[in-house]
Each structure stands twice: as C-alpha cells, then as structure tokens.
C-alpha cells in the first residue's frame, strides 16, 4: 500500500462511514498578513507566509519553533511570533491546524518532522542570530514543546535550528541537496539527530555547548551497554542492551513527544507502564521489569530480553496460504488456551492489559505459554474503558463494552480470530460481516468456524459482554445473484452521495492528489467504467458530476496526463459517454515528449495505450505516428524501469508494447516483447509456496498475489500474450502454477489493485481460456470483505477504516469485476476508448 494507517488519521476525525477532507473539519489557526505585499498559501500541512519583495537564499540556517498542546496558547504563540516576523519582513510557515499539530506529534509520526510548529527562513546569518535572540525573549512565557530531533536546541527554549535547503534542489538520484563551498551538490540529510555540514560553523556553538557530563543517571543508562535499536517511534526508541551476562530491552519515553488522544506523551506512558509492571512482577505471564529511571528529559524502562517470536510475526510467517492448515489451526488453539490463562492471571491481580493484540503477545513454545508485553495502556480492571492509544482491528468498534476487563476479553477473541483469518476487521462498518465469514468458513473451513464460535462464547462469558444476535437474514453475493448484487453496489454509491458533493467518496488519494477528485483511479470519472443504462440513477449521478466538473476535466492535462490519474483516462471516458470530440481532443493534446514517467498507471505506457485505442476507433494517421513514437520511447526506457508490476512497472510497459506490435503488425516490436517477457519470467520470479514477483517490502522478501504488484498482474499479462501467440505453449505450466498460487481463502485487503477483488479477474480469464479456475469459490469468499445490507452493498477501503467508492479500493473496482464476470470481460477496469477494432483482456460471448 502507498499509505500507512498513520497517513489515514487526518481523514478519520468524524463518525462518517467514508473518508473526509480534513480541511473541512479542522480548527485552522488564524493568521492575517498585514498587507497585500505578503503572499499566503497552504498545502495539506503548512500555511506559508512570504513577503514578495524578500529574496531568500537557496540554503542557510533555518529556525524551527516547538510548542505545547494547549490550543489557546498555541494561537497566542502564533500571534506573538507573527507580529515580530511580519514587522521584520521575515518569511515563515506555520502548522495549519490544531489537529495537524497533534498528528504531527503522535506516537507513529515521522520523527524528523515532529515538533516543528513554525519554520522561519532568515535571509542571512546576521538576521538568523537576531531572530533567535529576540524570540528567546518573546516566547519565554509559553510551554515547552517536544524536542526536535533533527535540530540543535538553543539553550532551554522552544527554539531549534539546522543548516539546510530553503529551495528544492535535487541530484540525479532525486535526493534533496544543498551546495558546498565549491558549488557541488551534497545530500541535505533530514535525520533524527543533529548533523551540521562540514563547511559551515555554528553561530551559537558556545551558547549551546553540550552539557551531557552534568546529566543525572547517565551512568546508569550507560551501564546497560546499548548495542542496537529494536524499534523507533516518535515516543522514543526501544533498544537492546546488556549488563553483565544478561541482555535487556530498554524502552525510552520522550517528554512532550509521541502524544496520544489524551495528550499523554511517551514519557508519561513509560512511567505508567512501569507502575503496572511492578504490580504484575509476580505474574509468570508478563515480562519482568528490571529497572526504571530518568535521564535528562527522557525516562527508561528496563525489561528482561526474551528472544521469542510475537504472535503477529508468527501469523505472518506460519499462516498456511496454501495446503493443509490443520497443523496451524491446532497450534492457534493451543495459543488461544494459553492466552486465556495469561489474561485470567493478570485480571486476578486487578489489572487489565489495555492494548491486547498479536504484536504484544510473545509465544514461548518450549514452555507452552504466552507472555504479555507492552502495557502502556494497562489500567485497573473495572476502570471505564477510554484508552489513549488503540490498535485498529482489536478494539471495540461499536462501543458495546464499558470496562478495561471487557476490552481485554474482546481483544482476546479478536486476536485469535485474526490468527485464523488474517484479514481486515470491518466490524465498525458492517453489522453482520462476521455472520458472512461464518457462512464461508462453514463451507470451506468448518473446523475454524466451529472453534471461533466456541471461543467467542468463552471470551464474551468471561468478560460479561452482551453477545450479538446471530439469527439474522443473509443475502450473500453468489454467482447466480450477480445482477442483484450489481444493483445493490450501484445503490450503495448513489444513496451515499448528497447534492452538495462534487465527487464520489473514494480513498484519501483524492484529497492528496491534485486530480484525485476527478480522475479515474480515485475520483468521479471512475464511474465511467461502470456499465449503466441512461435511465439508471447512477447514470444521472455520473452525468451531473461530469457536468459540474466539466471545466476541470477539460483542463486536466495541465496537471496530469496519466491513464488512471489524468487526461488519458478521462478523455477516453468522455469519448465513450458524453462527447467524442472533446474526449479525442483531450487525448490528442497530451504531449508525450514532456513526460518522463513510463508506467501504465500514470505515464507513457498508459497514455500510449489510450492513444492506440483512440486510433483503432477512428484511424487517423497522425495518431498512429504518435503511438509509434511513444512505443519507441517506452522501449528505450524499459530496461531502466526498476519496478515490476502491471500498473507501475515492467509488465505494464510490455503490455502496451505488445498491443502496439499486434495492432500495427510490427514484427520487430513483437520480437522485442517476446525476448523481454521470456527474460522477465527467467529473472523476476520468486518461488515460495507459489509464484510471485520478486521484491521486498518492509525490509524482507515479499510475496504479493495482487493485480497491481504481484501474481495476478503477471497471470493476466501471460494469458493475454498466450492468446496473442506472443508466448509459446511452454509457458502453460507456469500459468497453471500462477493460477494455483491464487487459489487462496483470503488476502488481507479486498481492493481491485491491492486486494482480493483483483484475484477474481485471473479466474475469469482462466475460465475463458480453458484453464482450471476458482471463480465460484472466490465469489463466495468476497463476502468476507463487504458490508452487505438489505438494500445496498458498501465496500470497505484500505485497512477497513472507512468505506470507499473508487476504482482502486472500493465499489467501482468491485463493480468492474462483477460486471466483467457477467460480460466475460476482465479488462473493464482499464479506461480506454471503446471500439470493435480494439480488445484487451476480453473474452468472447
């Protein structure tokens, strides 16, 4: 996924079932420039203030101001700083809103950017020193904020500084750079520690001289001989150390940093954890505390080091994607029994864990027990449940619990449920989703279903949790009811968009991309991929959204020309639905010579495919010449492409080149494609209980089955090439292995490009070409991911946080799959001009 859960936080701050634009709900800080000579503009994070007559250097000493968390005081601090900066014609930027400031300093936030409330750009070193000295006096009344790790602090103040770039300069590797004294580019490193370039001198070296020799308890920290870092967060690090013959884990808490929803910082949570670990020091099921102490503005909790695997890693390493799962299920049953024993023991001592989830459970197989770690959210057993931090998927989403005791037992159940079905938790979006999963497991994994039902009853009984009524009607998606399901998916889109909206409700990319609200990937034009009658409500919605955004759509080429992200796809769909002349003009106006992106999603391969489909529709010779030029450019850049997938990498480039070779009868290009696809298969595949595209994710080898980045994308391309006789029959065994690899009961997410939805397209194509397929099974299993209601179906987006309507992750993507199954067309997701002279990923009647 492009974004982490942390990235989604600003888009979740209300009770709506869809992602929201944070700019419509946040409490923005008030900044009023003194005159029109000042330019004010914003991005998603900052408000920029620049005096038009001031010429800034390309690099120099920049100042960062930290701050506390009192909303009223923050505005006062802004006022104080602004009065001085405006009066002295000093350019600066301010964090947009109170909500943005809290997110910027949360536990999972980027450590390098955390703590930077205001950034100031002095014109020279003299002004830099003047600003620092003056702000030291002006900002003295305000609370101390988080320490800025990347900078040097000026005495005991909220003022920090570092030498770096003011304007963006990049080297050939795309790295942000500054210039040394000889004018050479050197990396402008943004690091979680202060680093000064060698060619500059610190103007405040004496005033900020290191006082580490006076720090209390530093010798105690040193006695643990820290050898490595196990983990970093904005709240503090987790380190491995050794004292004598024993190894220890040292957890660090930073003051005023890594705050939670209660504004508790890392320092407070480490202190809190130490208190509860001392209460549980006699429990054999909780990690043992060795020491707790403070050093400077940090505190440290020392625990026994346990070289054990946590349950989260165990699931990731051992879950049987293919083959017999009986052994794994029995192991999880044992872990479940041991986890109940551990939770019982902790509760008997009057303590609740508070954040019980797989990563906080260590598995000790030799002793047949589990150990609980990370008790930052621990609390008294019967305290009202109101944690400052929660782990998505393991908490109560519908507020049916009230105490920490109940929260622990619900989390115990959800932890084991996740171990047996590691996919997104959508309980907060769907009332009956668990019922649909039970129906599937009854059919495909009866032992799992039976155990989970019994385990849920046990946990809920122990936690005195009201059990939901399972006797509810079900209307599952089935092969025989696809027409009804398609209607309900359409209704789920139409009924959840009101008259004030200018687009569909998609993934957060529509708020982060300049074309996100209108493009095909995440925006309104994705509706053009949905088959619809002109009498249907969804067509009226599509038409109204198109007409309201027509001016933007026509001018899209000035921002983005991509097939899924910009003009190429938008022009194609306008051509198909509304106005052939305008659609053709949008596509023809794309200047390929100015585009350096080669991908199918947003670059020349996709643009070339759009132009090829347009040419096949109207046969204008100049369009053919343009396609041939693009094919030449893509061919020359193919080997330099570093990624492999169909949307972002080599497979997408080959797909475009193959279609040009076929339709233009270009034997030389076909020869190149044959050579490169054979080389691709020989070099870029990984075999590990299946066939995957070679690659890494999170620092280790990855095995993704998805359409975008994995097995499904490769399978579709090879099946297409097989049909076009680009590859020989010798590739059939590999295609069979790819199809077998995709015979899975689940993937973590459900979207078209990065989830279970896209896998069904391969089965549809395989069925059409006479290969073994698992289409009927996958249609059953897609029910695991949907919010199925009596009159509509909604589709949860990334991580199951909110629903989504878009192509990439939501309802439109699912509609292209369902309608494709009905029409024997596994290419409905690609926005191209329709004609009888062009076909891609499409079968016969």
ZAKOL-312539 format. One record per residue (C-alpha): residue in one letter; x, y, z. Coordinates in steps of 0.25 Angstrom, whole numbers, padded with zeros to 4 digits, always signed. Example, Ala and Ser with C-alpha at 12.3 -4.5 7.8 and 13.67 -1.06 7.14 Angstrom:
REM residues 2
a+0049-0018+0031
s+0055-0004+0029
This chain:
REM residues 845
x+0000+0000+0000
x+0004+0014-0003
x-0001+0019+0010
x+0001+0014+0025
x-0010+0015+0035
x-0003+0027+0041
x-0006+0034+0028
x-0021+0032+0029
x-0022+0038+0043
x-0026+0052+0038
x-0037+0047+0029
x-0044+0039+0041
x-0047+0050+0050
x-0062+0049+0050
x-0073+0038+0050
x-0076+0037+0035
x-0074+0024+0028
x-0065+0030+0018
x-0052+0037+0018
x-0054+0052+0019
x-0046+0064+0015
x-0039+0069+0028
x-0039+0083+0022
x-0054+0084+0024
x-0054+0080+0039
x-0041+0084+0045
x-0039+0096+0054
x-0029+0104+0046
x-0020+0115+0053
x-0023+0129+0050
x-0012+0137+0042
x-0015+0150+0036
x-0004+0157+0027
x-0002+0171+0030
x-0003+0175+0015
x-0004+0170+0001
x+0011+0170+0000
x+0010+0157+0007
x+0006+0145+0000
x-0001+0134+0008
x-0004+0120+0002
x-0006+0106+0008
x-0003+0091+0006
x-0008+0080+0014
x+0001+0082+0025
x+0006+0097+0025
x+0002+0111+0024
x+0013+0119+0016
x+0015+0134+0018
x+0024+0141+0009
x+0028+0155+0007
x+0028+0157-0009
x+0040+0167-0008
x+0048+0158+0000
x+0058+0149-0007
x+0062+0137+0000
x+0075+0129-0001
x+0075+0115-0007
x+0080+0110+0007
x+0084+0115+0020
x+0081+0114+0035
x+0066+0111+0037
x+0059+0112+0050
x+0048+0103+0056
x+0039+0106+0068
x+0034+0095+0076
x+0021+0097+0085
x+0012+0091+0095
x-0002+0086+0093
x-0012+0096+0099
x-0020+0101+0087
x-0022+0115+0092
x-0007+0117+0096
x-0003+0112+0082
x-0011+0123+0076
x-0005+0133+0085
x+0009+0128+0082
x+0006+0129+0067
x+0001+0143+0069
x+0014+0147+0077
x+0023+0141+0066
x+0015+0147+0054
x+0015+0161+0060
x+0030+0160+0061
x+0033+0153+0047
x+0023+0162+0039
x+0029+0174+0045
x+0043+0170+0041
x+0039+0164+0027
x+0043+0150+0031
x+0037+0139+0023
x+0032+0127+0030
x+0021+0116+0031
x+0012+0111+0042
x+0005+0097+0044
x-0009+0098+0038
x-0017+0094+0050
x-0018+0089+0064
x-0022+0075+0059
x-0010+0075+0049
x-0001+0079+0061
x-0006+0067+0069
x-0004+0057+0058
x+0010+0062+0055
x+0014+0059+0069
x+0007+0046+0071
x+0014+0033+0074
x+0014+0028+0060
x+0018+0041+0054
x+0031+0044+0046
x+0042+0046+0056
x+0049+0056+0047
x+0037+0066+0045
x+0031+0064+0059
x+0032+0076+0068
x+0033+0087+0057
x+0021+0096+0059
x+0027+0108+0052
x+0038+0109+0042
x+0046+0122+0039
x+0055+0126+0028
x+0065+0136+0031
x+0071+0144+0019
x+0085+0143+0025
x+0093+0138+0037
x+0093+0152+0043
x+0078+0152+0043
x+0078+0138+0048
x+0085+0141+0060
x+0076+0153+0063
x+0063+0145+0061
x+0068+0135+0071
x+0072+0145+0082
x+0059+0153+0080
x+0050+0140+0080
x+0056+0135+0093
x+0051+0147+0100
x+0037+0148+0093
x+0034+0133+0094
x+0038+0131+0109
x+0024+0131+0114
x+0020+0119+0106
x+0020+0104+0110
x+0032+0095+0105
x+0029+0086+0094
x+0035+0073+0088
x+0050+0073+0086
x+0053+0074+0071
x+0062+0062+0068
x+0067+0067+0055
x+0072+0081+0060
x+0080+0087+0071
x+0073+0094+0082
x+0076+0108+0086
x+0078+0107+0101
x+0066+0103+0109
x+0056+0109+0099
x+0046+0105+0089
x+0056+0110+0078
x+0063+0100+0069
x+0072+0101+0057
x+0079+0094+0046
x+0086+0097+0033
x+0079+0093+0021
x+0072+0096+0008
x+0061+0107+0006
x+0058+0103-0008
x+0057+0089-0014
x+0070+0085-0021
x+0071+0070-0026
x+0083+0062-0031
x+0081+0051-0042
x+0077+0041-0031
x+0065+0050-0027
x+0071+0053-0014
x+0069+0067-0007
x+0082+0075-0007
x+0090+0087-0003
x+0103+0092-0009
x+0116+0092-0002
x+0127+0103-0003
x+0131+0098-0017
x+0117+0098-0022
x+0116+0083-0022
x+0103+0076-0019
x+0103+0069-0006
x+0091+0062+0001
x+0082+0071+0010
x+0080+0060+0020
x+0068+0060+0029
x+0072+0051+0040
x+0066+0048+0054
x+0079+0055+0060
x+0086+0068+0058
x+0097+0068+0047
x+0104+0080+0043
x+0110+0081+0029
x+0125+0082+0030
x+0127+0095+0022
x+0119+0103+0032
x+0121+0108+0046
x+0110+0108+0057
x+0108+0123+0061
x+0103+0118+0075
x+0113+0108+0077
x+0117+0113+0091
x+0103+0117+0095
x+0098+0102+0092
x+0110+0095+0097
x+0108+0080+0101
x+0105+0078+0116
x+0104+0063+0116
x+0114+0062+0127
x+0104+0068+0136
x+0092+0059+0133
x+0087+0051+0145
x+0087+0036+0143
x+0094+0036+0130
x+0104+0026+0136
x+0092+0016+0139
x+0088+0017+0125
x+0102+0014+0120
x+0103+0002+0129
x+0093-0005+0120
x+0103-0004+0108
x+0092-0002+0098
x+0097-0009+0085
x+0085-0007+0075
x+0072-0001+0073
x+0060-0011+0072
x+0049-0001+0069
x+0047+0014+0068
x+0035+0023+0069
x+0033+0037+0071
x+0030+0034+0086
x+0044+0028+0088
x+0053+0017+0084
x+0053+0002+0088
x+0068-0003+0090
x+0075-0016+0093
x+0086-0015+0103
x+0094-0024+0113
x+0098-0023+0127
x+0107-0034+0132
x+0103-0047+0125
x+0089-0043+0123
x+0082-0036+0112
x+0071-0026+0114
x+0061-0018+0106
x+0062-0003+0109
x+0049+0005+0106
x+0051+0020+0104
x+0040+0031+0107
x+0041+0045+0101
x+0035+0057+0109
x+0024+0064+0101
x+0026+0055+0089
x+0018+0043+0083
x+0005+0048+0089
x-0008+0040+0089
x-0022+0044+0089
x-0022+0048+0104
x-0009+0057+0101
x-0001+0047+0109
x+0014+0047+0104
x+0024+0035+0103
x+0030+0039+0116
x+0016+0038+0123
x+0013+0025+0117
x+0026+0019+0120
x+0025+0023+0135
x+0010+0018+0135
x+0015+0004+0129
x+0026+0003+0140
x+0015+0005+0151
x+0007-0006+0145
x+0018-0016+0142
x+0022-0014+0157
x+0008-0018+0161
x+0010-0031+0152
x+0024-0034+0156
x+0020-0048+0161
x+0012-0052+0149
x+0019-0063+0141
x+0011-0058+0128
x+0016-0043+0128
x+0030-0039+0124
x+0039-0036+0136
x+0043-0021+0140
x+0057-0019+0144
x+0059-0004+0145
x+0052+0009+0143
x+0059+0023+0143
x+0060+0037+0137
x+0072+0042+0129
x+0070+0057+0125
x+0057+0059+0118
x+0055+0044+0115
x+0051+0032+0124
x+0055+0018+0122
x+0048+0005+0126
x+0058-0008+0126
x+0051-0021+0124
x+0057-0035+0122
x+0060-0038+0108
x+0052-0050+0103
x+0057-0056+0089
x+0043-0060+0085
x+0034-0058+0073
x+0022-0050+0075
x+0009-0055+0070
x+0008-0044+0059
x+0021-0050+0053
x+0016-0064+0056
x+0004-0062+0048
x+0011-0055+0036
x+0022-0066+0036
x+0013-0078+0038
x-0001-0076+0033
x-0004-0086+0022
x-0007-0078+0010
x-0008-0092+0002
x-0009-0106+0006
x-0014-0113+0019
x-0016-0103+0030
x-0019-0114+0041
x-0006-0113+0048
x-0006-0098+0048
x-0020-0098+0054
x-0016-0107+0065
x-0005-0098+0069
x-0014-0086+0069
x-0024-0094+0078
x-0012-0096+0088
x-0008-0082+0087
x-0023-0078+0090
x-0023-0087+0102
x-0010-0081+0107
x-0015-0067+0105
x-0027-0069+0113
x-0019-0074+0124
x-0010-0062+0123
x-0021-0052+0123
x-0028-0059+0135
x-0015-0058+0143
x-0014-0043+0140
x-0028-0040+0143
x-0027-0047+0156
x-0017-0037+0160
x-0027-0026+0158
x-0020-0021+0145
x-0025-0021+0130
x-0015-0021+0119
x-0022-0010+0111
x-0015-0012+0097
x-0016-0027+0095
x-0012-0030+0081
x-0003-0040+0073
x+0009-0032+0074
x+0009-0031+0089
x+0008-0046+0091
x+0021-0054+0091
x+0020-0069+0089
x+0028-0078+0097
x+0026-0091+0091
x+0037-0099+0099
x+0029-0095+0112
x+0015-0096+0105
x+0011-0082+0110
x+0010-0068+0105
x+0016-0055+0111
x+0010-0041+0110
x+0018-0029+0107
x+0015-0014+0105
x+0006-0010+0116
x+0006+0005+0113
x-0009+0005+0113
x-0011-0004+0125
x-0022+0000+0135
x-0030-0004+0147
x-0039-0016+0143
x-0052-0009+0145
x-0048+0005+0140
x-0056+0012+0129
x-0050+0008+0116
x-0044+0020+0110
x-0030+0017+0104
x-0021+0028+0099
x-0016+0018+0088
x-0023+0007+0081
x-0019-0004+0071
x-0028-0004+0059
x-0035-0017+0058
x-0034-0021+0072
x-0043-0011+0080
x-0058-0009+0081
x-0063-0002+0069
x-0078-0001+0073
x-0076+0002+0087
x-0083-0010+0093
x-0072-0010+0105
x-0070-0001+0116
x-0058-0006+0125
x-0044-0010+0122
x-0047-0024+0127
x-0057-0025+0115
x-0048-0019+0106
x-0037-0029+0109
x-0047-0041+0106
x-0052-0035+0093
x-0037-0033+0089
x-0034-0047+0093
x-0045-0052+0084
x-0041-0043+0072
x-0027-0047+0073
x-0029-0061+0072
x-0040-0058+0061
x-0029-0051+0053
x-0019-0062+0055
x-0029-0071+0048
x-0034-0061+0038
x-0023-0050+0036
x-0031-0040+0028
x-0037-0026+0031
x-0046-0024+0042
x-0059-0017+0037
x-0068-0019+0050
x-0069-0004+0051
x-0074-0003+0037
x-0083-0015+0036
x-0093-0021+0046
x-0093-0034+0040
x-0080-0037+0034
x-0076-0047+0044
x-0088-0055+0040
x-0084-0055+0026
x-0070-0060+0029
x-0076-0071+0038
x-0084-0076+0026
x-0072-0076+0017
x-0063-0084+0028
x-0075-0094+0029
x-0073-0097+0015
x-0058-0096+0013
x-0052-0097+0027
x-0062-0104+0036
x-0053-0106+0048
x-0049-0092+0048
x-0063-0087+0048
x-0067-0097+0060
x-0055-0093+0068
x-0057-0078+0067
x-0071-0079+0071
x-0068-0086+0083
x-0056-0077+0087
x-0064-0065+0085
x-0075-0070+0094
x-0064-0073+0105
x-0058-0059+0104
x-0071-0052+0104
x-0075-0060+0116
x-0063-0057+0124
x-0064-0042+0120
x-0079-0041+0123
x-0080-0036+0108
x-0094-0036+0102
x-0094-0046+0090
x-0100-0040+0077
x-0111-0048+0071
x-0106-0057+0060
x-0120-0061+0055
x-0120-0050+0044
x-0124-0051+0030
x-0113-0052+0020
x-0112-0048+0005
x-0099-0053+0001
x-0092-0050-0012
x-0093-0062-0021
x-0091-0065-0036
x-0105-0067-0038
x-0109-0054-0032
x-0099-0044-0038
x-0110-0036-0045
x-0116-0033-0031
x-0102-0030-0025
x-0098-0021-0036
x-0111-0013-0034
x-0108-0012-0019
x-0094-0008-0021
x-0099+0004-0030
x-0109+0007-0020
x-0098+0008-0009
x-0091+0018-0018
x-0104+0027-0021
x-0110+0027-0008
x-0098+0031+0000
x-0095+0044-0009
x-0102+0056-0006
x-0105+0068-0015
x-0094+0077-0009
x-0083+0067-0013
x-0075+0069-0025
x-0069+0055-0026
x-0070+0041-0021
x-0066+0036-0007
x-0052+0030-0010
x-0039+0027-0004
x-0031+0038+0003
x-0023+0040-0010
x-0034+0048-0015
x-0030+0059-0005
x-0015+0057-0006
x-0014+0057-0022
x-0017+0070-0030
x-0026+0061-0039
x-0031+0052-0029
x-0045+0056-0028
x-0048+0055-0043
x-0038+0045-0049
x-0041+0030-0052
x-0033+0024-0040
x-0040+0031-0028
x-0050+0041-0034
x-0063+0043-0041
x-0058+0038-0055
x-0057+0024-0049
x-0072+0024-0051
x-0070+0023-0066
x-0064+0009-0064
x-0078+0004-0059
x-0087-0002-0069
x-0100+0006-0067
x-0113+0010-0074
x-0117+0024-0077
x-0129+0022-0069
x-0122+0018-0056
x-0120+0027-0044
x-0105+0024-0045
x-0104+0030-0059
x-0111+0042-0055
x-0101+0044-0043
x-0090+0042-0053
x-0095+0052-0063
x-0097+0062-0052
x-0083+0061-0046
x-0078+0061-0060
x-0085+0074-0064
x-0082+0081-0051
x-0067+0078-0053
x-0066+0079-0068
x-0057+0091-0068
x-0047+0084-0059
x-0048+0071-0067
x-0045+0078-0080
x-0032+0085-0074
x-0027+0073-0067
x-0015+0072-0076
x-0009+0083-0069
x-0008+0075-0056
x-0007+0060-0060
x-0007+0053-0073
x-0008+0038-0068
x-0017+0027-0072
x-0023+0025-0058
x-0018+0038-0051
x-0021+0049-0062
x-0024+0053-0076
x-0022+0040-0084
x-0033+0032-0076
x-0042+0044-0074
x-0042+0047-0089
x-0045+0033-0092
x-0057+0032-0083
x-0062+0045-0088
x-0061+0040-0102
x-0069+0027-0098
x-0080+0034-0091
x-0082+0049-0094
x-0075+0056-0105
x-0065+0049-0115
x-0059+0062-0120
x-0056+0067-0106
x-0050+0053-0102
x-0042+0052-0114
x-0036+0066-0113
x-0032+0063-0098
x-0025+0051-0102
x-0018+0057-0115
x-0014+0069-0107
x-0005+0060-0098
x+0010+0064-0102
x+0018+0051-0100
x+0031+0058-0101
x+0030+0065-0088
x+0026+0052-0080
x+0037+0044-0072
x+0028+0034-0065
x+0027+0021-0073
x+0017+0014-0065
x+0003+0009-0069
x-0004+0016-0058
x+0001+0030-0059
x+0012+0030-0070
x+0015+0028-0085
x+0011+0013-0086
x-0004+0016-0081
x-0004+0029-0090
x+0001+0021-0102
x-0010+0010-0099
x-0021+0021-0099
x-0015+0027-0112
x-0015+0013-0118
x-0029+0010-0115
x-0033+0024-0120
x-0026+0021-0133
x-0033+0008-0134
x-0046+0015-0133
x-0044+0026-0144
x-0032+0022-0152
x-0025+0036-0152
x-0011+0034-0158
x-0005+0045-0149
x-0010+0037-0137
x-0003+0025-0141
x+0010+0032-0143
x+0009+0038-0129
x+0007+0024-0123
x+0019+0019-0131
x+0027+0030-0125
x+0023+0027-0111
x+0026+0012-0113
x+0040+0016-0117
x+0042+0024-0104
x+0036+0013-0095
x+0045+0002-0102
x+0057+0010-0100
x+0054+0012-0085
x+0049-0002-0082
x+0062-0007-0076
x+0063+0005-0067
x+0050+0002-0060
x+0052-0002-0046
x+0038-0008-0043
x+0031-0020-0048
x+0016-0019-0046
x+0005-0017-0057
x+0002-0003-0052
x+0015+0003-0048
x+0026-0006-0055
x+0031-0014-0066
x+0018-0023-0068
x+0010-0010-0071
x+0021-0006-0081
x+0021-0019-0088
x+0006-0020-0089
x+0006-0006-0096
x+0017-0010-0106
x+0011-0024-0109
x-0002-0017-0113
x+0005-0007-0122
x+0013-0019-0128
x+0000-0027-0130
x-0009-0016-0136
x+0002-0009-0145
x+0007-0023-0149
x+0021-0018-0144
x+0030-0031-0145
x+0042-0024-0139
x+0034-0019-0127
x+0027-0033-0125
x+0041-0039-0125
x+0046-0029-0114
x+0034-0033-0106
x+0036-0047-0107
x+0050-0046-0103
x+0047-0037-0091
x+0035-0045-0086
x+0044-0058-0086
x+0055-0051-0079
x+0045-0045-0069
x+0040-0059-0066
x+0054-0064-0064
x+0059-0053-0055
x+0048-0047-0048
x+0040-0058-0041
x+0041-0063-0027
x+0036-0077-0023
x+0032-0079-0009
x+0019-0088-0007
x+0015-0081-0020
x+0019-0072-0031
x+0021-0057-0028
x+0028-0045-0034
x+0042-0044-0027
x+0043-0032-0018
x+0044-0027-0004
x+0034-0020+0006
x+0037-0015+0020
x+0052-0020+0018
x+0049-0034+0015
x+0045-0042+0003
x+0031-0040-0001
x+0020-0050-0007
x+0009-0042-0012
x-0002-0048-0020
x-0009-0035-0025
x-0013-0029-0038
x-0004-0017-0036
x+0009-0023-0031
x+0008-0038-0032
x+0004-0051-0037
x-0010-0047-0042
x-0004-0036-0051
x+0006-0046-0057
x-0004-0056-0059
x-0013-0047-0067
x-0002-0042-0076
x+0003-0056-0079
x-0011-0061-0082
x-0013-0049-0092
x+0001-0052-0098
x-0003-0066-0099
x-0016-0063-0107
x-0008-0053-0116
x+0003-0064-0118
x+0014-0056-0112
x+0018-0067-0103
x+0018-0082-0107
x+0011-0094-0100
x+0023-0096-0092
x+0018-0085-0083
x+0005-0093-0079
x+0011-0100-0067
x+0015-0086-0061
x+0001-0081-0064
x-0004-0093-0057
x+0005-0090-0045
x+0001-0075-0045
x-0014-0079-0044
x-0011-0089-0033
x-0004-0079-0025
x-0016-0070-0026
x-0025-0081-0020
x-0025-0075-0006
x-0036-0073+0004
x-0033-0059+0008
x-0023-0047+0006
x-0022-0036+0016
x-0030-0026+0008
x-0041-0026-0003
x-0038-0015-0013
x-0037-0017-0028
x-0022-0014-0029
x-0016-0018-0015
x-0026-0028-0010
x-0035-0040-0012
x-0044-0033-0023
x-0033-0033-0034
x-0031-0048-0032
x-0044-0052-0038
x-0040-0046-0051
x-0030-0056-0053
x-0040-0067-0050
x-0050-0061-0060
x-0039-0061-0071
x-0034-0075-0068
x-0048-0080-0069
x-0050-0073-0082
x-0037-0080-0088
x-0040-0094-0082
x-0030-0093-0070
x-0034-0098-0056
x-0041-0087-0048
x-0047-0084-0035
x-0056-0073-0039
x-0069-0078-0032
x-0061-0080-0019
x-0055-0066-0019
x-0069-0060-0021
x-0073-0067-0009
x-0061-0062-0001
x-0062-0048-0006
x-0074-0047+0004
x-0063-0047+0015
x-0060-0033+0011
x-0073-0026+0008
x-0083-0018+0016
x-0096-0025+0011
x-0109-0018+0015
x-0123-0021+0011
x-0124-0011+0000
x-0109-0007-0003
x-0095-0012-0003
x-0083-0004+0002
x-0069-0007+0000
x-0059-0004+0011
x-0046+0003+0007
x-0031+0001+0011
x-0029-0005+0025
x-0045-0006+0027
x-0044+0008+0033
x-0056+0014+0024
x-0064+0010+0012
x-0059+0014-0002
x-0066+0016-0015
x-0054+0017-0024
x-0047+0008-0035
x-0034+0005-0027
x-0040+0001-0014
x-0055+0002-0014
x-0069+0000-0020
x-0065+0004-0034
x-0054-0006-0035
x-0063-0017-0029
x-0074-0013-0040
x-0064-0015-0051
x-0061-0029-0046
x-0075-0033-0044
x-0080-0027-0058
x-0067-0033-0064
x-0072-0047-0059
x-0085-0045-0065
x-0079-0040-0079
x-0067-0049-0079
x-0058-0037-0079
x-0047-0036-0069
x-0042-0022-0075
x-0053-0013-0071
x-0044-0006-0061
x-0036+0000-0072
x-0041+0013-0077
x-0040+0012-0092
x-0048+0017-0104
x-0058+0006-0108
x-0058+0001-0122
x-0060-0012-0129
x-0045-0011-0134
x-0039-0012-0121
x-0039-0022-0110
x-0031-0024-0097
x-0034-0034-0086
x-0047-0038-0092
x-0053-0052-0096
x-0064-0056-0106
x-0079-0058-0104
